[in-house]
Amino acid sequence: MSAFAIPAAVLTHAAEIASVLPVDVDVPELLTGRAALLSLPPPGRISAGGASRLLAARDGWCALTLSRPDDLAAVPALLESDEIGSTPWPAIGDWLASRPAETAVARARLLGMPAAVLGETPAAQPVIARVGPPAQPRTWADLLVVELASMWAGPLCGRMLARAGATVVKVETPARPDGTRAGSPEFFDWVNSGKLCVTADFDLPVEVRALLAAADVVIEGSRPAALARRGLGPDTVPARDGRVWVRITGHGTAGECADRVAFGDDAAVSGGLVGGTDAAPQFMGDAIADPLTGLGAAHAVFESLRRGGGEVLDVAMAATAARYATLPDRGTAEVTPRKPAPCAPASGLGADNTVVSGILESRSPAC
C-alpha cells in the first residue's frame, strides 16, 4: 500500500498529546488506520476517501464534500442549473472558476453543504466554560460516558475513554444510526468496540435526559442547536458534580459557525492543514482533522477531569487542524498505512438497552 506524506511535526505533536493519556496511542495507526482497513490511496486534490475535492476558485482554493445524498441533491441549487451531467464535479469546477472562493463557499454553506476556503480558520485551543461545581478525583473505572456522536472524531474520543476503563454508552436513534454502521464493519469496530450501544428517541427524550443526568462525561457530536431545541443541552439537563461535556464540531459553536457542517477533509482545508504547494495544494492524510480532533478531545476531557470537571469543552475540527498547520516545518514523513489489530465486534444497534437501564437504576442521581 502506498505511503501517505504527513509532516513530521504533525506526528511529533500528536505523539506528545497522546503521551499524557492513560492509554497507549499509536499515532501512525491513528492517522492511517482507516486507510489501511479500506485500502484507500494517498490523496491529491481528491481526498483519500473520494468524497471531497480541492478546487480552484477565481481567487484561491476551496474544498467541497459530497458524501451524503443531501449534498448531491443540493448541487443543482448550488449551480442554479439542472445541466450537471453524469458526475457533478466538472460542472462544479467550471462554476467555481468564475467566482471568489468566499462567495462560493458561503453559497454552499447556505445550502447546508460541507465546504471551506483554504486557510480561513485561525488556530485556537478548545474553548472551556465552567457550568457546574468540580468533583473529587475519580478513577476511570468509576466514570460513565454518554456518547452522542457519530462517524469518526467523537466515537474515537469515546473509544479512547473506554480503553482507559470508563463505561461508554453510545446513543443512537433507531431511524438514524451512526452512518459508519453501513460501511466497513472493521472500521466501525475499531472506533466503537468496547462500548455499550443503546437506542433512544430524541424527540421523546426522557431516556436521553436520564443518561445525561447520570453521566460523568458527555461527548456531543451534533450541532448544538439540535440538542438545545429538545432541552438536552449542558445548561438544561441536571448534572452530577464534575460532569464534563465535550462538544465536537466542525467550526465551533459561536454565531453562524455553529450551523456549519464539516467532515474531516474539508475541515482540514479550512484550517490550512494541506500538503503540496501554495500553487497546487493537496489533501493531507485521510480526513486528518477527524483523528486529530478525536485525540485532542480525549486529551481535553482528561485535562478537565484532572481539574475536577464541571466544564463544557468546545473542540472544533477546523481550529484543531489550524493548530497543526502552524507547527514549524520539520520535513515530511512517509507513513505506510498501518492496519489496526482486529477488535472485538462492537455491539449491535440497541443491543444494550436493558444493561444500561440497570446501570442507571444503580447510579446515584445528579446533584
N, C-alpha and C positions, 0 to 999 in steps of 0.2 A: 504494500500500500504506500502511495506517495506521501512524502513528509509535508507537514504544514509549517510555514515560516511564521514564527512567533518571536517578538522581541525578547531578548534575554532579560531585559529589565522587567517585563511583564511577568515572566516566570519567577524571577527572584522575588519581586514584591508579593506575588500571590503566595509564594512559599513562606515568606515572613509572616503574613497574615495567618496562614494555616498553622504555623508552628505554635501559636498560643492556644489553639483549640484543643479540647480534651479528646480528640480523635486523630488518628493518622490520616492525612490527606496527601494523595499522590497527585501533585499539580498537573504534570503532563497528562495523566489519565483523566483528571477533572476536565481539562480543556479539549481533549481529543477523544474521549471515551465514546461519545455518541457517534462520531465519525467512524470510529473503528467498528462499532456494533452495526452500523448501517452501510458500511463500505462507501462512505462519501468521499468525493475527490477534494483536493485543495481548492479554495475559492479563487476567483478572479474578480471580474465585475459581476459575475453570477455567484451568489452565495453557495457554500458547500451543500446546503440543503435544497437549493434550487428555487426557492420561493421569492428571493429578494434580488433586486438588480441595483447596481450603481450606475446612474445615468447622468449624462451631461445636460445641464440646463444652459440657458443663454449666458449666464454669468458665473457658473460654478457647478458643483456636483451635488446630487441628492440621491437618496435611496428610497425605494418603494418596495413594499412586501405585499404579495398577493398569495397568502397562504390559506385564506378562508373563502368559502363560497360567496360570502357577502362582499369581500374585496373584489372578486372577479365581477360580480353583478354590478358593482359601482363604477366600473371602468367607462361604460357609455356616458354616464353622468359626468365623470371627470373630464372626458374629452369633448363632451357636448356633441357626440356623434355616435351613430349606430354602425358606422363603417369601420369595423375593427379588424376583420379578418379572422383567420383560424387561431391565431395567437395574438394576445393584446400588446406584447412588448414593442414590436416595430411602430405601431401607432402611438404608443405612449412616448417612445423615444422622439418621434417627429414632433409631437405636441410639446414636449419639454424643451426641445432645442430652440424654440422661439419665445420662451418665457423665462423670466427671472426665477431662480430656484426658490426663493422665499414665497413668491406668489403661487407657484405651482404646488409647493408643499402645503401652503395654507388651504388651498382648494381641496387637496386630497384629505387633509385632516377634517375639513368641514363635512366631508362625506364619511367620516369615521374610518379612514384608511390609514394603515401604519406607514408613515413617511417621515423623512428627516432631511434637513440640509446638512451637508458635511461640516462638522466642527461648530455647530450652532450652540452647543451646550457647554458652559464652563464647568470646570472641575469643582466638586463640592462634596463635603463629608455628609454622612447621614444626618438628618435633622432630628434633634432629640427634644421632646417636650415631656415635662412631668405632668402626670394626670392622677397620681394617687400616692399613698404612703409606701415607702420601701418595706421590704420584708427581711426577716433574719436570713442568714445564709442557708441555702437549700442544696441538697445533693441532687445530681441529675436523676437518680432513680426515683426521687420524690416528685418530679416535675410532670405535669400533664400539659401537653402541647396540642393545640387545636389548629389544624392546617386548613385554611380556606383559600387554597391556591391550586393552580393547575399548571400544566406544561413543564417548565424546567426550573427557573430560578427559585421559586417558592418551595416546590417539592424537594429540590436539592437541599435547601436550608433545613427543611423538616427531616430529611434523611440523615443529615449530619447530627441533628439533635437526638434522633432515635439511636444512632450508633453510639452516642455518648451515654445512653442509658435512659433517656426520657421515654415516657409513654406518649406516642404521637398518634393523634386521631385525625385521619384525613376525611374531610367532609365534602360530599358531592351531592348533586341533585340527581334523582333518577332520570329526569328528562335531559339533563346536560352534564354528563360525567366529564371527568378530565379528558381532554381531547387526545392525550397521548395513549389512552387505552385502545384507541382504534389503530394505533401504529405498531411499532416494533414491541413485542412483549418483553424482549431483553432490555430495551431502554426503559420501559415503564417500571420493570422490576428493579433496575439499577437505582432509580431515584425514589422508589416507593416501597421497596422491601423493608420489612420490619415495622410497618405502620398498621394500625387498626383502621379499617375502612368502613365508614357509615354513610348512609344517605339521609337527607333531610329536605324538607320543603321550605325554602327561604321565604315564600310568600305566606306561610303559616309557621312563623319562626320560634315557636315555644321551645322546641328541642334544641335549636341552634342557640337560643339565649341561655339555656341551661348549660350547654357546653362552654360557652364563652364566659359565663359567670364562674364556672369551676376551674377554668384554665389558669395555669401559671404563665403560659406563653401562647400568644395567638399570632399565626402567620397569615397575613391577608395579602392576596394577590390580585384582587379585583380593583376596579376604580372605586375610590372611597364612597362616591355618591350612591353606588349600587347597594351598599350595606346601610348607609346613613338613612336612606328613604324607607328602609324597613326597620329602623330603630335598632340597628345592630352595630353601631359604632363604638369605639372605646370610651366615648363620653356618655353613652346611654345605657350600656349593659353593666350591671353591678360587677365589681371586680374584687377578687381576693387581693389582699395586700401584696404588693410587689409584682402584680401582673405586668408582663412585658408584651406590648402589641407592636409587631413589626409589619409595616406596610411596604410591600414591594411593588413599585410602579415603573412605568416606562420613563416618565418625565417629571415625576414629583407630584405633590398634592396641592400646590399653590396655584390659584387662579385657573386660567384656561388650560394650563399644563395638566391638571388633574383629569381632564377629559380626553387626553391624547392616548391613542392605542400604540403599543410598540411591541416588537419582537426583538430577539437578540441581535440580529444583523443590522436592522435599521437603527436600533438604539446605539450600537457601537459607532455607526457612522455619525449620528448626532453628536456623540462625544469626541469625534475625531480620531477614534481608535481604528485606523485603517493601515493597510500596507501599501506597497507600490510607491509611486512618487506623487508629488503635488500635481503634476500634469496628467498623471494616469493612476489614480488611486484604485486600490483593490480591497475587497473584504479581507478581514484578518480572521483566521481560525474558523471555527464552526459556531456561528451565533454567539460569539465570545462574550458578549455582555451578559448572557444568561448565566453561565457557570461562574464568572467573576462576581456577579451580583449575588448569586446563591451563597458563595463563600463569604462575601462581605456581610450579608445579612446574618449568617451564622455567627460571625465574629462580633457584630453589633449586639446580638442577643447575649452572647457570652459576656461581653463587657458590661451590659446593662444588669445582668444578674449579679455580677461582682459588685455593682453599686447598690444592689438591693432591689432593682427593678422599679416598678411604679411609673413606667415611661412608655411613650409612643415613639417608635423609631421609623422615620421615613427614609427608605433606601430606594433611590432611583437608578434604573439601569443606565440611562444616558450619562448621568453625573458620575456614576462608578466608572464607566468607560473613559470619561474625560480625565479622571484622576490617573488612570493608567497611561493615557495618551500623553500626559505632561511629564512622565518619567524621563530621566536623562537617557540619551541614546547609548546603549551598550552593545550594539550589534544585534544580529538576528540568529536565533537558533532554529535548526531544522528538527522538528519534532515528529517522529513517526507515530501515527495514531496508535494508542495503547488501549487494547480491549480490556474492560474491567473483568475481574473474576466473576464467574457465574454467581448470581444471587438467588436466594430462596424466592419462590414466586410471591409476588405481592397479593394481598387479599383481593377477592372479587368485589364488585360493586355492592356495597351494603352488607358485606358478609359478617361484619362485627357489630351490628346494631345492638344485639342482645348483650354482648360483652361490655360494650360501652355504657349501656344503661345500668349495668351492675356497678361499674366504676363510679358513675355519678351518684348512685344511691349511697355509696360508702364514703364519698368525699365530703368534707366539711363545706358548708355554704360560704358564699362570698361574704366578706365583712361589710 
